[in-house]
Amino acid sequence: MTDPAETPAASGVPPVRVVLAEDEAIIRLDLKETLIDEGYDVVGDTGRGDHAVELVAELDPDVVILDIKMPGLDGIEAATRIAGSHDTAVVILTAFSQRDLIDRAVEAGALAYLVKPFQRSELVPAVEVARARHREMRALTDQAQTLADRLEARKVIDRAKGVLSDELGLSENDAFRFLQTSAMSGRQTMADVARAVIDEGLRPS
C-alpha cells in the first residue's frame, strides 16, 4: 500500500492526474495550488457537479475530488455517475455539519473524504488513501467484467464488512481480512464470500 506521506513527485512516476470540483472559488484555488505543490497534475477544475462528470469523461483522471454541495449536480450524485462509468478514485469534500452524508457518499462510490475546514497536510493522505483503496478494490474485483460489475462487487464487500462489524464488533480491517482470507482459502472472489456473509450467515469460526 502506498505510504500516504509519499507524494507522486517523490516516487519518480508520472504525476497523478486530478479533476477538482468545488463551488467556492477560494477553496478550489487553495486545493489546486496545494495539489500542484505536492506534485499532482490538476488537469481540470470546476465549480459545478455536472461539469465535473463531463470533465472526468473527457480527461479520464486518476482521482476526482468532489464537494458535496455544488450547483448543477451535488457531489453524491456526481460520485454515483463517475464511479459507475469511470475507473477513477473518488474523494468527497464535506463540511463538518454534513458528516451524516458520508455514508451516502461511500455508498455512491467515494473511497475517502475530507471534512472542511481541513489542513493542507490532510489533503495528500486523503488522496493517497483513495488511490490505495481504488487499487485494492480493482485488484480484488478484477474478475468483474465491467465497471458496473466492479462497483457492485465493491458495494457487496462493503455491506458484508458492515454486517460483520455490527454483529461481531470486528474492526473494518479485521472484517476485510476475514473476507480476504476466506476468498483465498475457498478459491472464491471476495464478492462471493461477501454475499455468503449477507445471504447465508457465513461468519468467522
VMD Tcl script that draws the C-alpha trace (Angstrom):
set ca {
  {0.00 0.00 0.00}
  {1.22 3.48 -0.85}
  {2.60 5.48 2.02}
  {0.19 8.43 2.27}
  {3.14 10.66 3.08}
  {4.80 9.84 -0.24}
  {3.97 12.36 -2.92}
  {3.84 11.45 -6.63}
  {6.78 13.73 -7.40}
  {8.94 11.89 -4.87}
  {8.26 8.47 -6.36}
  {9.61 9.21 -9.85}
  {6.42 8.07 -11.61}
  {4.21 10.22 -13.87}
  {2.15 12.69 -11.83}
  {-1.29 11.62 -10.67}
  {-3.95 13.35 -12.76}
  {-6.70 15.05 -10.75}
  {-10.04 16.66 -11.57}
  {-11.23 19.06 -8.86}
  {-14.83 20.18 -8.27}
  {-15.53 22.75 -5.54}
  {-18.01 25.61 -5.92}
  {-16.21 28.03 -3.58}
  {-13.54 29.62 -5.78}
  {-11.14 30.45 -2.92}
  {-11.21 26.88 -1.59}
  {-10.87 25.48 -5.11}
  {-7.83 27.66 -5.78}
  {-6.23 26.64 -2.47}
  {-6.84 22.96 -3.22}
  {-5.43 23.34 -6.71}
  {-2.28 25.13 -5.50}
  {-1.73 22.56 -2.76}
  {-2.11 19.63 -5.14}
  {0.26 21.19 -7.67}
  {2.79 21.96 -4.92}
  {2.62 18.30 -3.86}
  {3.34 17.07 -7.40}
  {-0.14 16.27 -8.66}
  {-1.32 17.30 -12.13}
  {-4.66 19.12 -11.85}
  {-5.96 18.51 -15.37}
  {-9.35 20.15 -14.82}
  {-11.31 22.09 -12.21}
  {-14.88 23.35 -11.95}
  {-17.46 24.72 -9.54}
  {-20.31 22.54 -10.83}
  {-21.09 18.87 -10.27}
  {-22.44 18.28 -13.78}
  {-19.30 19.78 -15.27}
  {-17.20 17.50 -13.03}
  {-18.87 14.44 -14.57}
  {-18.16 15.84 -18.06}
  {-14.52 16.59 -17.18}
  {-13.95 13.06 -15.87}
  {-15.43 11.61 -19.07}
  {-13.24 13.89 -21.19}
  {-9.97 13.77 -19.25}
  {-10.02 10.29 -17.59}
  {-8.18 11.38 -14.40}
  {-6.75 9.08 -11.74}
  {-8.58 10.94 -8.96}
  {-11.61 13.22 -8.78}
  {-12.23 15.42 -5.74}
  {-15.88 16.42 -5.29}
  {-17.50 18.86 -2.90}
  {-20.83 17.51 -1.65}
  {-22.85 20.68 -2.25}
  {-22.49 22.13 -5.75}
  {-24.80 23.62 -8.36}
  {-25.78 21.53 -11.37}
  {-25.33 18.22 -9.56}
  {-24.42 17.52 -5.95}
  {-21.24 15.63 -5.16}
  {-23.01 12.43 -4.16}
  {-24.91 12.15 -7.43}
  {-21.75 13.11 -9.35}
  {-19.82 10.40 -7.46}
  {-22.52 7.84 -8.30}
  {-22.28 8.62 -12.01}
  {-18.49 8.73 -12.06}
  {-17.97 5.53 -10.04}
  {-20.47 3.68 -12.23}
  {-18.80 4.57 -15.52}
  {-15.16 5.51 -14.96}
  {-12.15 3.82 -13.37}
  {-11.38 6.79 -11.12}
  {-10.75 7.12 -7.38}
  {-13.30 9.48 -5.76}
  {-12.59 11.78 -2.80}
  {-15.51 13.67 -1.22}
  {-15.26 17.07 0.50}
  {-17.83 17.63 3.22}
  {-18.47 20.38 5.75}
  {-18.35 19.38 9.42}
  {-22.13 19.76 9.65}
  {-22.58 17.26 6.80}
  {-20.97 14.26 8.48}
  {-24.26 12.36 8.14}
  {-23.76 12.43 4.37}
  {-20.52 10.43 4.49}
  {-22.29 7.05 4.47}
  {-24.25 8.12 1.41}
  {-21.04 9.27 -0.23}
  {-19.37 5.90 0.44}
  {-22.39 4.09 -0.99}
  {-22.10 6.36 -4.04}
  {-18.53 5.23 -4.64}
  {-16.34 7.60 -2.62}
  {-13.17 5.98 -1.27}
  {-12.01 8.76 1.07}
  {-13.29 12.05 2.42}
  {-12.08 15.33 3.85}
  {-14.07 17.36 6.38}
  {-13.93 21.14 5.88}
  {-12.25 23.15 7.18}
  {-9.21 20.93 6.72}
  {-5.48 21.44 6.96}
  {-3.29 21.33 3.86}
  {-1.43 18.44 5.46}
  {-4.63 16.35 5.38}
  {-5.15 16.59 1.62}
  {-2.41 14.29 0.33}
  {-3.20 11.47 2.80}
  {-6.88 11.56 1.77}
  {-5.99 11.40 -1.92}
  {-3.48 8.60 -1.39}
  {-5.91 6.60 0.78}
  {-8.47 6.84 -2.03}
  {-5.89 5.73 -4.59}
  {-4.74 2.81 -2.44}
  {-8.31 1.66 -1.82}
  {-9.08 2.04 -5.51}
  {-6.13 -0.17 -6.47}
  {-7.05 -2.65 -3.78}
  {-10.68 -2.91 -4.83}
  {-9.73 -3.09 -8.51}
  {-7.36 -5.98 -7.82}
  {-9.94 -7.80 -5.74}
  {-12.69 -7.38 -8.31}
  {-10.66 -7.90 -11.49}
  {-12.88 -10.84 -12.41}
  {-15.79 -8.44 -12.79}
  {-16.40 -7.85 -16.47}
  {-17.49 -4.24 -16.38}
  {-17.07 -1.16 -14.22}
  {-20.69 -1.54 -13.12}
  {-19.96 -5.12 -12.01}
  {-16.86 -3.94 -10.18}
  {-18.80 -1.22 -8.38}
  {-21.49 -3.71 -7.39}
  {-18.85 -6.12 -6.08}
  {-17.30 -3.33 -4.02}
  {-20.67 -2.40 -2.56}
  {-21.37 -6.03 -1.60}
  {-17.97 -6.26 0.08}
  {-18.62 -3.03 1.99}
  {-22.05 -4.26 3.12}
  {-20.57 -7.54 4.33}
  {-17.90 -5.68 6.30}
  {-20.72 -3.66 7.88}
  {-22.60 -6.83 8.86}
  {-19.51 -8.34 10.47}
  {-18.75 -5.11 12.27}
  {-22.30 -4.64 13.57}
  {-22.86 -8.26 14.64}
  {-19.43 -9.27 15.87}
  {-17.80 -5.94 16.68}
  {-14.99 -6.55 14.19}
  {-12.93 -3.60 13.06}
  {-13.08 -2.72 9.37}
  {-9.59 -4.18 8.89}
  {-10.49 -7.44 10.66}
  {-13.71 -7.80 8.67}
  {-11.82 -7.16 5.44}
  {-9.14 -9.68 6.42}
  {-11.80 -12.34 7.09}
  {-13.35 -11.79 3.65}
  {-9.94 -11.82 2.00}
  {-8.63 -14.98 3.69}
  {-11.96 -16.79 3.17}
  {-11.84 -15.94 -0.53}
  {-8.26 -17.16 -0.83}
  {-8.84 -20.41 1.06}
  {-12.08 -21.16 -0.75}
  {-10.76 -20.04 -4.14}
  {-13.69 -17.68 -4.48}
  {-13.95 -14.00 -5.22}
  {-14.30 -11.66 -2.27}
  {-17.69 -10.65 -3.65}
  {-18.86 -14.29 -3.46}
  {-17.70 -14.54 0.15}
  {-19.37 -11.22 0.94}
  {-22.68 -12.49 -0.47}
  {-22.33 -15.60 1.70}
  {-21.90 -13.36 4.75}
  {-25.01 -11.36 3.84}
  {-27.28 -14.11 2.50}
  {-26.07 -17.34 4.08}
  {-24.87 -16.26 7.50}
  {-21.18 -17.03 6.92}
  {-19.21 -15.93 9.97}
  {-15.68 -16.46 11.36}
  {-15.43 -19.79 13.16}
}
mol new
graphics top color blue
foreach p $ca { graphics top sphere $p radius 0.5 }
foreach p [lrange $ca 0 end-1] q [lrange $ca 1 end] { graphics top cylinder $p $q radius 0.2 }
display resetview
